[in-house]
Structures are given as structure tokens and as C-alpha cells.
């Protein structure tokens, strides 16, 4: 089914003959962006809600790793499907939707995807893939149709 980074497996579901795949592995546990948010006030009294320190440090650490990935596609403007597989270091309770939001926001910051709105991401599938004490991580596959380079 896999041929030169092109996948035929979605053709029945999405109606495309082939779809490109871009894979990313982010090491370590993924923090929630929504936990421990900080609230600041501007001089004019406007509230600013900033993500917690743990997420900010993780995001700052992941961005250079993502930017160094060879053969990155141009910013994906319309994904067909994004699959996220979480490998945990323990059985500790986690909120996968918050962790996936952290990943999507980081992919936007790294200009892998244009936005994290549903109209850009397509289907987002989240999988708890198991326990890996030595190598907790998130493996992300972004499936997209390369409209710009499609033969006319």
C-alpha cells in the first residue's frame, strides 16, 4: 500500500487516487496547553490568557526539531487526515484531546499546517498506542493531497 510516500488506502474513503504522507515523531510526553494557564492584564486592563510554562517550554523545544526535518513539504493548506499515536511512559491518566491540541498548535507554529481549524486539518484521529517507558513520544502522520504539484 505504501509507494514512495504516497498512500492509496484512503482512496475509497476520500475519493483521491493517492494522498501524500508526512511523518513526524515528537519525543517525550506531550503536555496539555490548556492546563495551568496564566492570566495577565495589560496597562489598559485587558486580560491576556497565556499557556502554562510546561507547554511553552515543550513548544520551544519541539519547534527546532520540527524545523530540522528533511524534505518538509510546504505549509499544508488542506490536510485530509491527521493521525496522532501517543506512546506513554506510564499508565498515568491523561487527556488525549488536550495533548493533541498542543501538537496541532505546535504544527501551526512550525508552519507544517496552515491552521488547526477542522477545515484545514480534516479528520484528526487520536490513538493511545501503548506504554514505552524508555521512549515516550507522539508519532504524527499528516495525509494530504498535493494540489499545487498535481499534474493538470
Phi and psi in degrees as a GROMACS rama.xvg file:
@    title "Ramachandran Plot"
@    xaxis  label "Phi"
@    yaxis  label "Psi"
@TYPE xy
-94.8195  123.385  UNK-2
-136.256  111.914  UNK-3
49.3541  49.6149  UNK-4
62.8796  16.2857  UNK-5
-112.198  135.917  UNK-6
-117.54  130.188  UNK-7
-97.3266  -6.28047  UNK-8
-68.6274  -21.3844  UNK-9
-90.6967  0.646802  UNK-10
-60.5621  -38.2209  UNK-11
-70.7535  -35.8944  UNK-12
-77.9377  -46.8603  UNK-13
-104.072  -9.3507  UNK-14
80.8222  15.8932  UNK-15
-102.308  145.81  UNK-16
-70.6214  -36.9284  UNK-17
-151.957  153.672  UNK-18
-134.597  138.317  UNK-19
-79.3882  152.155  UNK-20
-125.861  134.122  UNK-21
-122.707  124.204  UNK-22
-108.98  141.265  UNK-23
-137.776  138.543  UNK-24
-118.509  123.732  UNK-25
-105.907  117.848  UNK-26
-74.5759  153.918  UNK-27
82.4631  172.227  UNK-28
-70.2564  148.96  UNK-29
-99.6813  118.824  UNK-30
-78.7713  159.399  UNK-31
-82.3819  132.745  UNK-32
-72.7206  -25.8315  UNK-33
-85.0326  -16.2032  UNK-34
-81.9141  144.507  UNK-35
56.2767  42.0293  UNK-36
-66.8596  152.319  UNK-37
-112.65  139.569  UNK-38
-111.254  124.963  UNK-39
-123.219  158.87  UNK-40
-121.245  136.855  UNK-41
-78.5565  173.36  UNK-42
-61.1373  -25.8858  UNK-43
-88.4072  1.97747  UNK-44
89.0893  5.11037  UNK-45
-76.9364  136.655  UNK-46
-81.5912  137.708  UNK-47
-124.738  122.725  UNK-48
-101.903  114.715  UNK-49
-113.088  140.449  UNK-50
-58.4089  158.354  UNK-51
-65.0935  163.917  UNK-52
-62.8344  -35.8605  UNK-53
-63.6507  -46.7559  UNK-54
-64.2006  -45.3986  UNK-55
-59.2175  -41.7329  UNK-56
-66.8223  -41.3887  UNK-57
-63.8384  -46.6664  UNK-58
-58.9701  -44.7493  UNK-59
-63.5174  -33.1837  UNK-60
-76.6808  -35.8179  UNK-61
-78.2215  -33.8672  UNK-62
-54.7707  -49.4624  UNK-63
-62.4603  -35.1262  UNK-64
-63.0118  -42.7787  UNK-65
-68.2759  -41.5686  UNK-66
-66.3747  -22.9123  UNK-67
-87.1706  -2.63936  UNK-68
-66.2336  125.353  UNK-69
-71.369  154.563  UNK-70
58.4579  36.074  UNK-71
-66.4647  139.201  UNK-72
-74.6402  163.172  UNK-73
-59.6785  165.236  UNK-74
-50.3039  127.159  UNK-75
-79.5467  118.934  UNK-76
-89.153  -22.5275  UNK-77
-152.441  102.411  UNK-78
-84.5143  154.765  UNK-79
-90.2563  -40.4468  UNK-80
-160.449  141.195  UNK-81
-122.136  124.958  UNK-82
-112.326  130.382  UNK-83
-122.173  122.581  UNK-84
-110.732  119.612  UNK-85
-99.0002  126.502  UNK-86
-111.341  117.214  UNK-87
-97.6314  157.121  UNK-88
-84.9116  -14.9463  UNK-89
-158.047  -179.915  UNK-90
-85.4083  11.4789  UNK-91
-53.9439  143.022  UNK-92
-65.9987  134.96  UNK-93
-139.439  155.468  UNK-94
-102.249  103.531  UNK-95
-68.5872  -31.9093  UNK-96
-67.9395  -39.5787  UNK-97
-65.9006  -39.8848  UNK-98
-66.0329  -38.8656  UNK-99
-67.6872  -34.7155  UNK-100
-61.087  -39.8247  UNK-101
-61.0487  -44.1524  UNK-102
-64.4542  -46.8091  UNK-103
-62.0076  -42.1898  UNK-104
-63.5457  -37.5624  UNK-105
-69.0959  -36.745  UNK-106
-64.647  -34.3591  UNK-107
-68.2553  -45.9164  UNK-108
-58.5567  -35.5988  UNK-109
-85.0411  1.0091  UNK-110
61.8292  32.3081  UNK-111
-79.0549  -46.6114  UNK-112
-117.956  151.219  UNK-113
-67.9356  -39.9827  UNK-114
-156.337  166.779  UNK-115
-106.586  19.2596  UNK-116
-70.3964  153.605  UNK-117
-59.6195  -31.4854  UNK-118
-70.1047  -16.4464  UNK-119
-99.8633  -43.083  UNK-120
-75.9633  -24.8007  UNK-121
68.7409  -151.405  UNK-122
-69.9942  134.691  UNK-123
-114.125  116.356  UNK-124
-110.464  128.35  UNK-125
-117.099  127.89  UNK-126
-127.842  125.129  UNK-127
-78.6679  107.711  UNK-128
-90.4611  -9.17301  UNK-129
133.318  -172.824  UNK-130
-103.399  131.99  UNK-131
-141.599  90.2195  UNK-132
-59.7246  -35.9801  UNK-133
-82.3208  -23.0708  UNK-134
-143.746  63.8495  UNK-135
-65.7218  143.869  UNK-136
-169.576  172.941  UNK-137
-124.937  126.578  UNK-138
-106.246  124.466  UNK-139
-118.447  131.074  UNK-140
-119.383  124.217  UNK-141
-109.786  118.636  UNK-142
-101.922  128.993  UNK-143
-148.513  154.416  UNK-144
-94.2958  126.333  UNK-145
-85.3681  80.9815  UNK-146
-65.1472  -37.3666  UNK-147
-68.4034  -31.9829  UNK-148
-103.402  7.76234  UNK-149
-68.9441  139.486  UNK-150
-68.1658  138.795  UNK-151
